[in-house]
């Protein structure tokens, strides 16, 4: 089953928010629902931004490694 990109992105945001809120609510000391929901609103974009940055950094490193291997083999770089 494939989902349209906007629906997939919305689903990822909602699931990330739910996980953050539940984690804050049910961790060892726990907290009330109000602060957990507010922290979830702040932490969700941060978590998604960090995930995007990590994927971008790994992608850049992979492309750089491929170019370096191509140079060592004497192939022309793309």
N, CA, C and O atoms as a Tripos MOL2 file, in Angstrom:
@<TRIPOS>MOLECULE
protein
  312   311    78     0     0
PROTEIN
NO_CHARGES

@<TRIPOS>ATOM
      1 N           0.8420   -1.1760    0.0000 N.3       1 UNK1
      2 CA          0.0000    0.0000    0.0000 C.3       1 UNK1
      3 C           0.8880    1.2400    0.0000 C.2       1 UNK1
      4 O           1.7800    1.3720    0.8390 O.2       1 UNK1
      5 N           0.6470    2.1300   -0.9250 N.am      2 UNK2
      6 CA          1.3960    3.3710   -0.9800 C.3       2 UNK2
      7 C           0.4680    4.5190   -0.6170 C.2       2 UNK2
      8 O          -0.7050    4.5400   -0.9890 O.2       2 UNK2
      9 N           1.0170    5.4560    0.1080 N.am      3 UNK3
     10 CA          0.2490    6.6240    0.5190 C.3       3 UNK3
     11 C           0.7480    7.8480   -0.2380 C.2       3 UNK3
     12 O           1.9300    7.9290   -0.5710 O.2       3 UNK3
     13 N          -0.1310    8.7940   -0.5110 N.am      4 UNK4
     14 CA          0.3350   10.0540   -1.1040 C.3       4 UNK4
     15 C           1.2980   10.7500   -0.1410 C.2       4 UNK4
     16 O           1.1720   10.6120    1.0760 O.2       4 UNK4
     17 N           2.2540   11.4920   -0.6870 N.am      5 UNK5
     18 CA          3.2850   12.1190    0.1380 C.3       5 UNK5
     19 C           2.7150   13.0370    1.2340 C.2       5 UNK5
     20 O           3.1930   12.9640    2.3660 O.2       5 UNK5
     21 N           1.7210   13.8960    0.9590 N.am      6 UNK6
     22 CA          1.1910   14.7360    2.0430 C.3       6 UNK6
     23 C           0.5770   13.9160    3.1810 C.2       6 UNK6
     24 O           0.7390   14.2550    4.3530 O.2       6 UNK6
     25 N          -0.1200   12.8480    2.8320 N.am      7 UNK7
     26 CA         -0.7200   12.0020    3.8580 C.3       7 UNK7
     27 C           0.3610   11.2790    4.6590 C.2       7 UNK7
     28 O           0.2560   11.1500    5.8790 O.2       7 UNK7
     29 N           1.3850   10.8170    3.9780 N.am      8 UNK8
     30 CA          2.4910   10.1440    4.6560 C.3       8 UNK8
     31 C           3.1890   11.1040    5.6230 C.2       8 UNK8
     32 O           3.5050   10.7300    6.7520 O.2       8 UNK8
     33 N           3.4280   12.3350    5.1810 N.am      9 UNK9
     34 CA          4.0700   13.3300    6.0520 C.3       9 UNK9
     35 C           3.1940   13.6620    7.2590 C.2       9 UNK9
     36 O           3.6960   13.7850    8.3770 O.2       9 UNK9
     37 N           1.8980   13.8070    7.0390 N.am     10 UNK10
     38 CA          0.9840   14.0970    8.1450 C.3      10 UNK10
     39 C           0.9610   12.9460    9.1420 C.2      10 UNK10
     40 O           0.9330   13.1690   10.3530 O.2      10 UNK10
     41 N           0.9710   11.7360    8.6430 N.am     11 UNK11
     42 CA          0.9690   10.5610    9.5160 C.3      11 UNK11
     43 C           2.2530   10.5020   10.3550 C.2      11 UNK11
     44 O           2.2080   10.1800   11.5420 O.2      11 UNK11
     45 N           3.3750   10.8070    9.7420 N.am     12 UNK12
     46 CA          4.6480   10.8080   10.4720 C.3      12 UNK12
     47 C           4.6280   11.8640   11.5740 C.2      12 UNK12
     48 O           5.0810   11.6000   12.6880 O.2      12 UNK12
     49 N           4.1100   13.0500   11.2770 N.am     13 UNK13
     50 CA          4.0510   14.1190   12.2840 C.3      13 UNK13
     51 C           3.1420   13.7180   13.4450 C.2      13 UNK13
     52 O           3.5040   13.9020   14.6070 O.2      13 UNK13
     53 N           1.9750   13.1780   13.1410 N.am     14 UNK14
     54 CA          1.0280   12.7940   14.1930 C.3      14 UNK14
     55 C           1.6050   11.6750   15.0550 C.2      14 UNK14
     56 O           1.4950   11.7190   16.2800 O.2      14 UNK14
     57 N           2.2140   10.6830   14.4300 N.am     15 UNK15
     58 CA          2.7950    9.5750   15.1990 C.3      15 UNK15
     59 C           3.9710   10.0420   16.0540 C.2      15 UNK15
     60 O           4.1310    9.5930   17.1900 O.2      15 UNK15
     61 N           4.7880   10.9340   15.5170 N.am     16 UNK16
     62 CA          5.9040   11.4670   16.3020 C.3      16 UNK16
     63 C           5.3860   12.2390   17.5110 C.2      16 UNK16
     64 O           5.9070   12.0930   18.6170 O.2      16 UNK16
     65 N           4.3640   13.0560   17.3000 N.am     17 UNK17
     66 CA          3.7630   13.8120   18.3950 C.3      17 UNK17
     67 C           3.2200   12.8680   19.4690 C.2      17 UNK17
     68 O           3.4420   13.0810   20.6610 O.2      17 UNK17
     69 N           2.5120   11.8310   19.0400 N.am     18 UNK18
     70 CA          1.9280   10.8840   19.9920 C.3      18 UNK18
     71 C           3.0120   10.1680   20.7900 C.2      18 UNK18
     72 O           2.8730    9.9840   21.9990 O.2      18 UNK18
     73 N           4.0770    9.7680   20.1300 N.am     19 UNK19
     74 CA          5.1610    9.0690   20.8320 C.3      19 UNK19
     75 C           5.8230    9.9950   21.8460 C.2      19 UNK19
     76 O           6.1000    9.5860   22.9740 O.2      19 UNK19
     77 N           6.0760   11.2350   21.4530 N.am     20 UNK20
     78 CA          6.7120   12.1870   22.3820 C.3      20 UNK20
     79 C           5.8180   12.4270   23.5830 C.2      20 UNK20
     80 O           6.2960   12.4180   24.7180 O.2      20 UNK20
     81 N           4.5300   12.6410   23.3570 N.am     21 UNK21
     82 CA          3.6040   12.9050   24.4650 C.3      21 UNK21
     83 C           3.5140   11.6950   25.3960 C.2      21 UNK21
     84 O           3.5820   11.8480   26.6160 O.2      21 UNK21
     85 N           3.3630   10.5140   24.8390 N.am     22 UNK22
     86 CA          3.2730    9.3190   25.6790 C.3      22 UNK22
     87 C           4.5630    9.0650   26.4450 C.2      22 UNK22
     88 O           4.5360    8.6380   27.5990 O.2      22 UNK22
     89 N           5.6900    9.3300   25.7990 N.am     23 UNK23
     90 CA          6.9720    9.1670   26.4930 C.3      23 UNK23
     91 C           7.0620   10.1190   27.6820 C.2      23 UNK23
     92 O           7.4560    9.7170   28.7770 O.2      23 UNK23
     93 N           6.6950   11.3830   27.4640 N.am     24 UNK24
     94 CA          6.7650   12.3520   28.5560 C.3      24 UNK24
     95 C           5.7650   12.0090   29.6690 C.2      24 UNK24
     96 O           6.0570   12.1990   30.8500 O.2      24 UNK24
     97 N           4.6130   11.5150   29.2950 N.am     25 UNK25
     98 CA          3.5720   11.2120   30.2890 C.3      25 UNK25
     99 C           3.9150    9.9920   31.1310 C.2      25 UNK25
    100 O           3.6820    9.9900   32.3400 O.2      25 UNK25
    101 N           4.4640    8.9560   30.5080 N.am     26 UNK26
    102 CA          4.6530    7.6960   31.2190 C.3      26 UNK26
    103 C           6.1020    7.3650   31.5380 C.2      26 UNK26
    104 O           6.4050    6.2120   31.8440 O.2      26 UNK26
    105 N           7.0020    8.3290   31.4790 N.am     27 UNK27
    106 CA          8.3770    8.0350   31.8970 C.3      27 UNK27
    107 C           8.4010    7.8110   33.4020 C.2      27 UNK27
    108 O           7.3560    7.8570   34.0520 O.2      27 UNK27
    109 N           9.5620    7.5730   33.9530 N.am     28 UNK28
    110 CA          9.6610    7.1470   35.3510 C.3      28 UNK28
    111 C           8.9370    8.0790   36.3280 C.2      28 UNK28
    112 O           8.0930    7.6160   37.0960 O.2      28 UNK28
    113 N           9.2500    9.3830   36.3170 N.am     29 UNK29
    114 CA          8.5740   10.3020   37.2280 C.3      29 UNK29
    115 C           7.2350   10.7650   36.6760 C.2      29 UNK29
    116 O           6.3560   11.1750   37.4340 O.2      29 UNK29
    117 N           7.0780   10.7020   35.3720 N.am     30 UNK30
    118 CA          5.8210   11.0860   34.7480 C.3      30 UNK30
    119 C           5.5150   12.5620   34.8990 C.2      30 UNK30
    120 O           6.1510   13.2570   35.6930 O.2      30 UNK30
    121 N           4.5650   13.0310   34.1570 N.am     31 UNK31
    122 CA          4.0920   14.4070   34.2910 C.3      31 UNK31
    123 C           2.6250   14.4300   33.9020 C.2      31 UNK31
    124 O           2.1050   13.4690   33.3340 O.2      31 UNK31
    125 N           1.9740   15.5190   34.2080 N.am     32 UNK32
    126 CA          0.5560   15.6420   33.8680 C.3      32 UNK32
    127 C           0.3930   15.7320   32.3510 C.2      32 UNK32
    128 O           1.3560   15.9510   31.6160 O.2      32 UNK32
    129 N          -0.8450   15.5580   31.9080 N.am     33 UNK33
    130 CA         -1.1190   15.5760   30.4740 C.3      33 UNK33
    131 C          -0.8750   16.9520   29.8570 C.2      33 UNK33
    132 O          -0.3800   17.0400   28.7330 O.2      33 UNK33
    133 N          -1.2080   18.0110   30.5610 N.am     34 UNK34
    134 CA         -1.0530   19.3770   30.0150 C.3      34 UNK34
    135 C           0.3800   19.6870   29.6020 C.2      34 UNK34
    136 O           0.6330   20.0070   28.4410 O.2      34 UNK34
    137 N           1.3200   19.5970   30.5390 N.am     35 UNK35
    138 CA          2.7050   19.8720   30.1500 C.3      35 UNK35
    139 C           3.2430   18.8880   29.1030 C.2      35 UNK35
    140 O           4.0360   19.2690   28.2410 O.2      35 UNK35
    141 N           2.8140   17.6310   29.1790 N.am     36 UNK36
    142 CA          3.2700   16.6380   28.1950 C.3      36 UNK36
    143 C           2.8060   17.0230   26.7900 C.2      36 UNK36
    144 O           3.5630   16.8970   25.8280 O.2      36 UNK36
    145 N           1.5600   17.4920   26.6750 N.am     37 UNK37
    146 CA          1.0490   17.9110   25.3700 C.3      37 UNK37
    147 C           1.7800   19.1450   24.8440 C.2      37 UNK37
    148 O           2.0660   19.2420   23.6510 O.2      37 UNK37
    149 N           2.0790   20.0860   25.7390 N.am     38 UNK38
    150 CA          2.8030   21.2920   25.3170 C.3      38 UNK38
    151 C           4.2400   20.9740   24.9190 C.2      38 UNK38
    152 O           4.7300   21.4870   23.9130 O.2      38 UNK38
    153 N           4.9080   20.1480   25.6840 N.am     39 UNK39
    154 CA          6.2740   19.7600   25.3340 C.3      39 UNK39
    155 C           6.2840   18.9810   24.0260 C.2      39 UNK39
    156 O           7.2140   19.1060   23.2300 O.2      39 UNK39
    157 N           5.2490   18.1800   23.8060 N.am     40 UNK40
    158 CA          5.1260   17.4620   22.5450 C.3      40 UNK40
    159 C           5.0460   18.4070   21.3590 C.2      40 UNK40
    160 O           5.6150   18.1300   20.3030 O.2      40 UNK40
    161 N           4.3350   19.5350   21.5270 N.am     41 UNK41
    162 CA          4.2540   20.5240   20.4520 C.3      41 UNK41
    163 C           5.6100   21.1330   20.1400 C.2      41 UNK41
    164 O           5.8900   21.4660   18.9880 O.2      41 UNK41
    165 N           6.4450   21.2820   21.1400 N.am     42 UNK42
    166 CA          7.7790   21.8450   20.9240 C.3      42 UNK42
    167 C           8.7810   20.8030   20.4400 C.2      42 UNK42
    168 O           9.6440   21.1020   19.6160 O.2      42 UNK42
    169 N           8.6660   19.5970   20.9470 N.am     43 UNK43
    170 CA          9.6680   18.5770   20.6460 C.3      43 UNK43
    171 C           9.4520   17.9010   19.2930 C.2      43 UNK43
    172 O          10.4150   17.4310   18.6890 O.2      43 UNK43
    173 N           8.2340   17.8420   18.8110 N.am     44 UNK44
    174 CA          7.9630   17.1550   17.5400 C.3      44 UNK44
    175 C           8.6900   17.7980   16.3610 C.2      44 UNK44
    176 O           9.3700   17.0860   15.6220 O.2      44 UNK44
    177 N           8.5780   19.1160   16.1480 N.am     45 UNK45
    178 CA          9.3210   19.7050   15.0270 C.3      45 UNK45
    179 C          10.8370   19.5480   15.1820 C.2      45 UNK45
    180 O          11.5520   19.3560   14.1980 O.2      45 UNK45
    181 N          11.3170   19.6310   16.4230 N.am     46 UNK46
    182 CA         12.7450   19.4680   16.6670 C.3      46 UNK46
    183 C          13.2010   18.0580   16.3140 C.2      46 UNK46
    184 O          14.2460   17.8840   15.6880 O.2      46 UNK46
    185 N          12.4320   17.0600   16.7070 N.am     47 UNK47
    186 CA         12.7860   15.6720   16.3960 C.3      47 UNK47
    187 C          12.7710   15.4280   14.8910 C.2      47 UNK47
    188 O          13.6630   14.7630   14.3650 O.2      47 UNK47
    189 N          11.7720   15.9570   14.1940 N.am     48 UNK48
    190 CA         11.6980   15.7800   12.7480 C.3      48 UNK48
    191 C          12.8200   16.5190   12.0350 C.2      48 UNK48
    192 O          13.3610   16.0200   11.0480 O.2      48 UNK48
    193 N          13.1750   17.7030   12.5250 N.am     49 UNK49
    194 CA         14.2850   18.4600   11.9440 C.3      49 UNK49
    195 C          15.6140   17.7270   12.1330 C.2      49 UNK49
    196 O          16.4400   17.6880   11.2210 O.2      49 UNK49
    197 N          15.8140   17.1540   13.3060 N.am     50 UNK50
    198 CA         17.0420   16.3990   13.5640 C.3      50 UNK50
    199 C          17.1020   15.1530   12.6880 C.2      50 UNK50
    200 O          18.1750   14.7930   12.2030 O.2      50 UNK50
    201 N          15.9880   14.5000   12.4810 N.am     51 UNK51
    202 CA         15.9380   13.3210   11.6170 C.3      51 UNK51
    203 C          16.2630   13.7030   10.1780 C.2      51 UNK51
    204 O          17.0350   13.0150    9.5110 O.2      51 UNK51
    205 N          15.6810   14.7910    9.7010 N.am     52 UNK52
    206 CA         15.9440   15.2560    8.3440 C.3      52 UNK52
    207 C          17.4260   15.6230    8.1870 C.2      52 UNK52
    208 O          18.0500   15.2710    7.1860 O.2      52 UNK52
    209 N          17.9810   16.3210    9.1650 N.am     53 UNK53
    210 CA         19.3950   16.7060    9.1060 C.3      53 UNK53
    211 C          20.3110   15.4990    9.1010 C.2      53 UNK53
    212 O          21.3160   15.4890    8.3900 O.2      53 UNK53
    213 N          19.9860   14.4940    9.8720 N.am     54 UNK54
    214 CA         20.7930   13.2790    9.9010 C.3      54 UNK54
    215 C          20.7730   12.5770    8.5480 C.2      54 UNK54
    216 O          21.8150   12.1570    8.0440 O.2      54 UNK54
    217 N          19.5810   12.4510    7.9600 N.am     55 UNK55
    218 CA         19.4700   11.8160    6.6420 C.3      55 UNK55
    219 C          20.2530   12.5950    5.5870 C.2      55 UNK55
    220 O          20.9080   12.0040    4.7280 O.2      55 UNK55
    221 N          20.1820   13.9110    5.6570 N.am     56 UNK56
    222 CA         20.9000   14.7500    4.6900 C.3      56 UNK56
    223 C          22.4070   14.5920    4.8630 C.2      56 UNK56
    224 O          23.1370   14.4760    3.8780 O.2      56 UNK56
    225 N          22.8710   14.5870    6.0970 N.am     57 UNK57
    226 CA         24.3040   14.4450    6.3670 C.3      57 UNK57
    227 C          24.8150   13.0840    5.9160 C.2      57 UNK57
    228 O          25.8940   12.9950    5.3310 O.2      57 UNK57
    229 N          24.0660   12.0380    6.1750 N.am     58 UNK58
    230 CA         24.4700   10.6920    5.7490 C.3      58 UNK58
    231 C          24.4850   10.6050    4.2300 C.2      58 UNK58
    232 O          25.3840    9.9890    3.6570 O.2      58 UNK58
    233 N          23.5120   11.2090    3.5730 N.am     59 UNK59
    234 CA         23.4680   11.2100    2.1140 C.3      59 UNK59
    235 C          24.6660   11.9270    1.5040 C.2      59 UNK59
    236 O          25.2540   11.4590    0.5290 O.2      59 UNK59
    237 N          25.0200   13.0720    2.0890 N.am     60 UNK60
    238 CA         26.1920   13.8070    1.5990 C.3      60 UNK60
    239 C          27.4640   12.9940    1.7860 C.2      60 UNK60
    240 O          28.3140   12.9520    0.8960 O.2      60 UNK60
    241 N          27.5970   12.3530    2.9340 N.am     61 UNK61
    242 CA         28.7820   11.5350    3.1940 C.3      61 UNK61
    243 C          28.8560   10.3600    2.2180 C.2      61 UNK61
    244 O          29.9410   10.0070    1.7560 O.2      61 UNK61
    245 N          27.7290    9.7640    1.9070 N.am     62 UNK62
    246 CA         27.7040    8.6430    0.9690 C.3      62 UNK62
    247 C          28.1260    9.0930   -0.4250 C.2      62 UNK62
    248 O          28.9230    8.4210   -1.0800 O.2      62 UNK62
    249 N          27.5970   10.2240   -0.8840 N.am     63 UNK63
    250 CA         27.9730   10.7330   -2.2090 C.3      63 UNK63
    251 C          29.4520   11.1060   -2.2530 C.2      63 UNK63
    252 O          30.1190   10.8600   -3.2580 O.2      63 UNK63
    253 N          29.9720   11.6940   -1.1780 N.am     64 UNK64
    254 CA         31.3850   12.0490   -1.1300 C.3      64 UNK64
    255 C          32.2510   10.8030   -1.1710 C.2      64 UNK64
    256 O          33.2730   10.7810   -1.8580 O.2      64 UNK64
    257 N          31.8590    9.7740   -0.4490 N.am     65 UNK65
    258 CA         32.6090    8.5160   -0.4690 C.3      65 UNK65
    259 C          32.5910    7.8680   -1.8380 C.2      65 UNK65
    260 O          33.6030    7.3230   -2.2800 O.2      65 UNK65
    261 N          31.4500    7.9210   -2.5170 N.am     66 UNK66
    262 CA         31.3660    7.3550   -3.8640 C.3      66 UNK66
    263 C          32.2730    8.1040   -4.8270 C.2      66 UNK66
    264 O          32.9330    7.4880   -5.6650 O.2      66 UNK66
    265 N          32.3120    9.4390   -4.7160 N.am     67 UNK67
    266 CA         33.2030   10.2170   -5.5840 C.3      67 UNK67
    267 C          34.6620    9.9070   -5.2940 C.2      67 UNK67
    268 O          35.4710    9.8120   -6.2180 O.2      67 UNK67
    269 N          35.0110    9.7470   -4.0070 N.am     68 UNK68
    270 CA         36.3980    9.4370   -3.6480 C.3      68 UNK68
    271 C          36.7920    8.0570   -4.1760 C.2      68 UNK68
    272 O          37.9040    7.8860   -4.6780 O.2      68 UNK68
    273 N          35.9110    7.0870   -4.0720 N.am     69 UNK69
    274 CA         36.2140    5.7540   -4.6150 C.3      69 UNK69
    275 C          36.3680    5.8000   -6.1280 C.2      69 UNK69
    276 O          37.2300    5.1240   -6.6890 O.2      69 UNK69
    277 N          35.5360    6.5950   -6.7880 N.am     70 UNK70
    278 CA         35.6270    6.7120   -8.2480 C.3      70 UNK70
    279 C          36.9650    7.3470   -8.6380 C.2      70 UNK70
    280 O          37.5860    6.9340   -9.6160 O.2      70 UNK70
    281 N          37.4060    8.3480   -7.8770 N.am     71 UNK71
    282 CA         38.7030    8.9680   -8.1900 C.3      71 UNK71
    283 C          39.8550    7.9920   -7.9930 C.2      71 UNK71
    284 O          40.8040    7.9720   -8.7770 O.2      71 UNK71
    285 N          39.7670    7.1880   -6.9450 N.am     72 UNK72
    286 CA         40.8330    6.1940   -6.7020 C.3      72 UNK72
    287 C          40.9030    5.1700   -7.8150 C.2      72 UNK72
    288 O          41.9850    4.7060   -8.1740 O.2      72 UNK72
    289 N          39.7520    4.8170   -8.3610 N.am     73 UNK73
    290 CA         39.7210    3.8440   -9.4550 C.3      73 UNK73
    291 C          40.0730    4.4840  -10.7800 C.2      73 UNK73
    292 O          40.2680    3.7860  -11.7740 O.2      73 UNK73
    293 N          40.1560    5.8060  -10.8080 N.am     74 UNK74
    294 CA         40.5090    6.5020  -12.0450 C.3      74 UNK74
    295 C          39.3280    6.7940  -12.9300 C.2      74 UNK74
    296 O          39.5040    7.1530  -14.0940 O.2      74 UNK74
    297 N          38.1390    6.6520  -12.4150 N.am     75 UNK75
    298 CA         36.9500    6.9520  -13.2110 C.3      75 UNK75
    299 C          36.6490    8.4410  -13.1550 C.2      75 UNK75
    300 O          37.0780    9.1390  -12.2360 O.2      75 UNK75
    301 N          35.9280    8.9060  -14.1180 N.am     76 UNK76
    302 CA         35.5200   10.3070  -14.1300 C.3      76 UNK76
    303 C          34.3860   10.5010  -13.1250 C.2      76 UNK76
    304 O          33.4810    9.6730  -13.0200 O.2      76 UNK76
    305 N          34.4530   11.5990  -12.3990 N.am     77 UNK77
    306 CA         33.4060   11.9080  -11.4230 C.3      77 UNK77
    307 C          32.1920   12.4600  -12.1400 C.2      77 UNK77
    308 O          32.3160   13.1480  -13.1530 O.2      77 UNK77
    309 N          31.0010   12.1530  -11.6040 N.am     78 UNK78
    310 CA         29.7580   12.6430  -12.2110 C.3      78 UNK78
    311 C          29.5110   14.0780  -11.8280 C.2      78 UNK78
    312 O          28.5110   14.6640  -12.2430 O.2      78 UNK78
@<TRIPOS>BOND
     1     1     2 1
     2     2     3 1
     3     3     4 2
     4     3     5 am
     5     5     6 1
     6     6     7 1
     7     7     8 2
     8     7     9 am
     9     9    10 1
    10    10    11 1
    11    11    12 2
    12    11    13 am
    13    13    14 1
    14    14    15 1
    15    15    16 2
    16    15    17 am
    17    17    18 1
    18    18    19 1
    19    19    20 2
    20    19    21 am
    21    21    22 1
    22    22    23 1
    23    23    24 2
    24    23    25 am
    25    25    26 1
    26    26    27 1
    27    27    28 2
    28    27    29 am
    29    29    30 1
    30    30    31 1
    31    31    32 2
    32    31    33 am
    33    33    34 1
    34    34    35 1
    35    35    36 2
    36    35    37 am
    37    37    38 1
    38    38    39 1
    39    39    40 2
    40    39    41 am
    41    41    42 1
    42    42    43 1
    43    43    44 2
    44    43    45 am
    45    45    46 1
    46    46    47 1
    47    47    48 2
    48    47    49 am
    49    49    50 1
    50    50    51 1
    51    51    52 2
    52    51    53 am
    53    53    54 1
    54    54    55 1
    55    55    56 2
    56    55    57 am
    57    57    58 1
    58    58    59 1
    59    59    60 2
    60    59    61 am
    61    61    62 1
    62    62    63 1
    63    63    64 2
    64    63    65 am
    65    65    66 1
    66    66    67 1
    67    67    68 2
    68    67    69 am
    69    69    70 1
    70    70    71 1
    71    71    72 2
    72    71    73 am
    73    73    74 1
    74    74    75 1
    75    75    76 2
    76    75    77 am
    77    77    78 1
    78    78    79 1
    79    79    80 2
    80    79    81 am
    81    81    82 1
    82    82    83 1
    83    83    84 2
    84    83    85 am
    85    85    86 1
    86    86    87 1
    87    87    88 2
    88    87    89 am
    89    89    90 1
    90    90    91 1
    91    91    92 2
    92    91    93 am
    93    93    94 1
    94    94    95 1
    95    95    96 2
    96    95    97 am
    97    97    98 1
    98    98    99 1
    99    99   100 2
   100    99   101 am
   101   101   102 1
   102   102   103 1
   103   103   104 2
   104   103   105 am
   105   105   106 1
   106   106   107 1
   107   107   108 2
   108   107   109 am
   109   109   110 1
   110   110   111 1
   111   111   112 2
   112   111   113 am
   113   113   114 1
   114   114   115 1
   115   115   116 2
   116   115   117 am
   117   117   118 1
   118   118   119 1
   119   119   120 2
   120   119   121 am
   121   121   122 1
   122   122   123 1
   123   123   124 2
   124   123   125 am
   125   125   126 1
   126   126   127 1
   127   127   128 2
   128   127   129 am
   129   129   130 1
   130   130   131 1
   131   131   132 2
   132   131   133 am
   133   133   134 1
   134   134   135 1
   135   135   136 2
   136   135   137 am
   137   137   138 1
   138   138   139 1
   139   139   140 2
   140   139   141 am
   141   141   142 1
   142   142   143 1
   143   143   144 2
   144   143   145 am
   145   145   146 1
   146   146   147 1
   147   147   148 2
   148   147   149 am
   149   149   150 1
   150   150   151 1
   151   151   152 2
   152   151   153 am
   153   153   154 1
   154   154   155 1
   155   155   156 2
   156   155   157 am
   157   157   158 1
   158   158   159 1
   159   159   160 2
   160   159   161 am
   161   161   162 1
   162   162   163 1
   163   163   164 2
   164   163   165 am
   165   165   166 1
   166   166   167 1
   167   167   168 2
   168   167   169 am
   169   169   170 1
   170   170   171 1
   171   171   172 2
   172   171   173 am
   173   173   174 1
   174   174   175 1
   175   175   176 2
   176   175   177 am
   177   177   178 1
   178   178   179 1
   179   179   180 2
   180   179   181 am
   181   181   182 1
   182   182   183 1
   183   183   184 2
   184   183   185 am
   185   185   186 1
   186   186   187 1
   187   187   188 2
   188   187   189 am
   189   189   190 1
   190   190   191 1
   191   191   192 2
   192   191   193 am
   193   193   194 1
   194   194   195 1
   195   195   196 2
   196   195   197 am
   197   197   198 1
   198   198   199 1
   199   199   200 2
   200   199   201 am
   201   201   202 1
   202   202   203 1
   203   203   204 2
   204   203   205 am
   205   205   206 1
   206   206   207 1
   207   207   208 2
   208   207   209 am
   209   209   210 1
   210   210   211 1
   211   211   212 2
   212   211   213 am
   213   213   214 1
   214   214   215 1
   215   215   216 2
   216   215   217 am
   217   217   218 1
   218   218   219 1
   219   219   220 2
   220   219   221 am
   221   221   222 1
   222   222   223 1
   223   223   224 2
   224   223   225 am
   225   225   226 1
   226   226   227 1
   227   227   228 2
   228   227   229 am
   229   229   230 1
   230   230   231 1
   231   231   232 2
   232   231   233 am
   233   233   234 1
   234   234   235 1
   235   235   236 2
   236   235   237 am
   237   237   238 1
   238   238   239 1
   239   239   240 2
   240   239   241 am
   241   241   242 1
   242   242   243 1
   243   243   244 2
   244   243   245 am
   245   245   246 1
   246   246   247 1
   247   247   248 2
   248   247   249 am
   249   249   250 1
   250   250   251 1
   251   251   252 2
   252   251   253 am
   253   253   254 1
   254   254   255 1
   255   255   256 2
   256   255   257 am
   257   257   258 1
   258   258   259 1
   259   259   260 2
   260   259   261 am
   261   261   262 1
   262   262   263 1
   263   263   264 2
   264   263   265 am
   265   265   266 1
   266   266   267 1
   267   267   268 2
   268   267   269 am
   269   269   270 1
   270   270   271 1
   271   271   272 2
   272   271   273 am
   273   273   274 1
   274   274   275 1
   275   275   276 2
   276   275   277 am
   277   277   278 1
   278   278   279 1
   279   279   280 2
   280   279   281 am
   281   281   282 1
   282   282   283 1
   283   283   284 2
   284   283   285 am
   285   285   286 1
   286   286   287 1
   287   287   288 2
   288   287   289 am
   289   289   290 1
   290   290   291 1
   291   291   292 2
   292   291   293 am
   293   293   294 1
   294   294   295 1
   295   295   296 2
   296   295   297 am
   297   297   298 1
   298   298   299 1
   299   299   300 2
   300   299   301 am
   301   301   302 1
   302   302   303 1
   303   303   304 2
   304   303   305 am
   305   305   306 1
   306   306   307 1
   307   307   308 2
   308   307   309 am
   309   309   310 1
   310   310   311 1
   311   311   312 2
@<TRIPOS>SUBSTRUCTURE
     1 UNK1         2 RESIDUE 1 A UNK
     2 UNK2         6 RESIDUE 1 A UNK
     3 UNK3        10 RESIDUE 1 A UNK
     4 UNK4        14 RESIDUE 1 A UNK
     5 UNK5        18 RESIDUE 1 A UNK
     6 UNK6        22 RESIDUE 1 A UNK
     7 UNK7        26 RESIDUE 1 A UNK
     8 UNK8        30 RESIDUE 1 A UNK
     9 UNK9        34 RESIDUE 1 A UNK
    10 UNK10       38 RESIDUE 1 A UNK
    11 UNK11       42 RESIDUE 1 A UNK
    12 UNK12       46 RESIDUE 1 A UNK
    13 UNK13       50 RESIDUE 1 A UNK
    14 UNK14       54 RESIDUE 1 A UNK
    15 UNK15       58 RESIDUE 1 A UNK
    16 UNK16       62 RESIDUE 1 A UNK
    17 UNK17       66 RESIDUE 1 A UNK
    18 UNK18       70 RESIDUE 1 A UNK
    19 UNK19       74 RESIDUE 1 A UNK
    20 UNK20       78 RESIDUE 1 A UNK
    21 UNK21       82 RESIDUE 1 A UNK
    22 UNK22       86 RESIDUE 1 A UNK
    23 UNK23       90 RESIDUE 1 A UNK
    24 UNK24       94 RESIDUE 1 A UNK
    25 UNK25       98 RESIDUE 1 A UNK
    26 UNK26      102 RESIDUE 1 A UNK
    27 UNK27      106 RESIDUE 1 A UNK
    28 UNK28      110 RESIDUE 1 A UNK
    29 UNK29      114 RESIDUE 1 A UNK
    30 UNK30      118 RESIDUE 1 A UNK
    31 UNK31      122 RESIDUE 1 A UNK
    32 UNK32      126 RESIDUE 1 A UNK
    33 UNK33      130 RESIDUE 1 A UNK
    34 UNK34      134 RESIDUE 1 A UNK
    35 UNK35      138 RESIDUE 1 A UNK
    36 UNK36      142 RESIDUE 1 A UNK
    37 UNK37      146 RESIDUE 1 A UNK
    38 UNK38      150 RESIDUE 1 A UNK
    39 UNK39      154 RESIDUE 1 A UNK
    40 UNK40      158 RESIDUE 1 A UNK
    41 UNK41      162 RESIDUE 1 A UNK
    42 UNK42      166 RESIDUE 1 A UNK
    43 UNK43      170 RESIDUE 1 A UNK
    44 UNK44      174 RESIDUE 1 A UNK
    45 UNK45      178 RESIDUE 1 A UNK
    46 UNK46      182 RESIDUE 1 A UNK
    47 UNK47      186 RESIDUE 1 A UNK
    48 UNK48      190 RESIDUE 1 A UNK
    49 UNK49      194 RESIDUE 1 A UNK
    50 UNK50      198 RESIDUE 1 A UNK
    51 UNK51      202 RESIDUE 1 A UNK
    52 UNK52      206 RESIDUE 1 A UNK
    53 UNK53      210 RESIDUE 1 A UNK
    54 UNK54      214 RESIDUE 1 A UNK
    55 UNK55      218 RESIDUE 1 A UNK
    56 UNK56      222 RESIDUE 1 A UNK
    57 UNK57      226 RESIDUE 1 A UNK
    58 UNK58      230 RESIDUE 1 A UNK
    59 UNK59      234 RESIDUE 1 A UNK
    60 UNK60      238 RESIDUE 1 A UNK
    61 UNK61      242 RESIDUE 1 A UNK
    62 UNK62      246 RESIDUE 1 A UNK
    63 UNK63      250 RESIDUE 1 A UNK
    64 UNK64      254 RESIDUE 1 A UNK
    65 UNK65      258 RESIDUE 1 A UNK
    66 UNK66      262 RESIDUE 1 A UNK
    67 UNK67      266 RESIDUE 1 A UNK
    68 UNK68      270 RESIDUE 1 A UNK
    69 UNK69      274 RESIDUE 1 A UNK
    70 UNK70      278 RESIDUE 1 A UNK
    71 UNK71      282 RESIDUE 1 A UNK
    72 UNK72      286 RESIDUE 1 A UNK
    73 UNK73      290 RESIDUE 1 A UNK
    74 UNK74      294 RESIDUE 1 A UNK
    75 UNK75      298 RESIDUE 1 A UNK
    76 UNK76      302 RESIDUE 1 A UNK
    77 UNK77      306 RESIDUE 1 A UNK
    78 UNK78      310 RESIDUE 1 A UNK
